[in-house]
Amino acid sequence: MSTRSFPPHSFLTFRGLRQRFHFTLSLTFATQERDGLLLYNGRFNERHDFVALEIVDEQLQLTFSAGETTTTVSPFVPGGVSDGQWHRVQLHYYNKGPSEQKVAVVTVDDCDTAMALRFGPRLGNYSCAAQGTQTGSKK
């Protein structure tokens, strides 16, 4: 897909995600808006499984539900992502199998995901990747 822009309060729809046990999404965007929805997949309520990738106060935020709870994952980019520059976000979601643990990892720009997740707080402000987990018996 090439570059697209949208007027305020508009959106583009695609077919829903079929893979629920493991998927990877990657997108590149540039914006000057402080808040906005980049991706939503699910029904239009919070009672069913969903995934939402948003910009909230100039920072990326992933919210997802794969069962009874909702989890928010928020990597941090110094200065935010609403600077008009191109940013790349990657989302990895997977079910860990018999443990019924669901994991979502969000990475922004040229981030070493493993390094950020394991040593980020010890390295100072190296929080360009974040991880959230859910446990439960549903799906």
SVG drawing of the C-alpha trace seen along z (x, -y; Angstrom):
<svg xmlns="http://www.w3.org/2000/svg" viewBox="-20 -18 42 45">
<polyline fill="none" stroke="black" stroke-width="0.4" points="0.0,0.0 1.2,-3.5 0.8,-6.7 -2.7,-7.7 -4.1,-10.7 -7.5,-11.2 -9.6,-14.2 -10.5,-14.5 -13.1,-11.9 -12.6,-9.6 -11.4,-6.0 -10.7,-3.1 -12.1,0.4 -10.5,3.7 -11.7,7.3 -11.2,8.4 -8.2,10.3 -8.7,14.0 -5.6,15.2 -6.3,15.0 -3.4,17.0 -0.5,15.3 -0.1,12.3 2.3,9.5 1.3,6.1 3.6,3.4 2.8,-0.1 4.5,-3.4 2.8,-6.7 3.5,-10.4 1.1,-12.8 1.0,-16.0 -2.2,-15.1 -1.9,-14.6 -4.6,-11.9 -5.9,-9.5 -6.9,-5.9 -4.4,-4.1 -6.0,-0.6 -9.0,1.1 -10.1,4.7 -13.1,6.2 -16.7,5.4 -17.7,1.9 -17.9,2.5 -15.5,3.7 -17.4,6.9 -15.7,8.9 -12.1,9.5 -10.5,6.5 -7.2,4.7 -6.8,0.9 -3.7,-1.0 -3.9,-4.6 -2.0,-7.8 -2.9,-9.2 -1.2,-12.5 1.4,-12.0 2.4,-8.5 1.5,-5.1 -0.9,-3.0 -2.1,0.5 -5.2,1.8 -6.4,5.3 -8.7,7.9 -8.6,11.6 -10.8,12.7 -12.2,11.3 -9.8,8.4 -8.4,5.4 -4.7,4.7 -2.9,1.5 0.7,1.5 2.5,-1.8 6.0,-2.2 7.5,-5.7 9.1,-7.8 10.8,-11.0 9.1,-13.9 6.2,-11.8 5.2,-10.5 3.1,-13.6 6.1,-15.4 5.3,-15.1 8.1,-12.6 7.7,-9.0 7.5,-6.4 7.3,-2.7 5.3,-0.6 5.4,3.2 2.8,5.3 3.5,8.9 0.6,10.9 0.8,14.5 -0.8,17.1 1.8,18.9 -0.1,22.2 -1.2,24.4 -0.7,21.6 -3.4,19.6 -1.2,16.5 -1.7,13.9 1.3,11.6 1.4,8.3 4.6,6.6 4.7,3.1 7.9,1.6 8.4,-1.9 11.0,-3.0 14.5,-1.5 14.3,0.1 16.1,3.3 13.0,4.9 14.7,7.6 17.1,5.0 14.3,2.6 12.1,5.2 14.8,6.8 17.1,3.9 15.1,0.7 14.6,-0.7 18.3,0.0 19.6,-1.7 17.8,-4.9 14.9,-5.9 15.1,-3.0 11.4,-2.3 10.8,-2.2 9.2,1.3 6.6,2.5 4.9,5.8 1.5,6.6 0.1,10.0 -3.2,11.5 -4.1,14.8 -7.4,16.5 -9.4,19.4 -11.1,17.8 -9.7,18.2"/>
</svg>
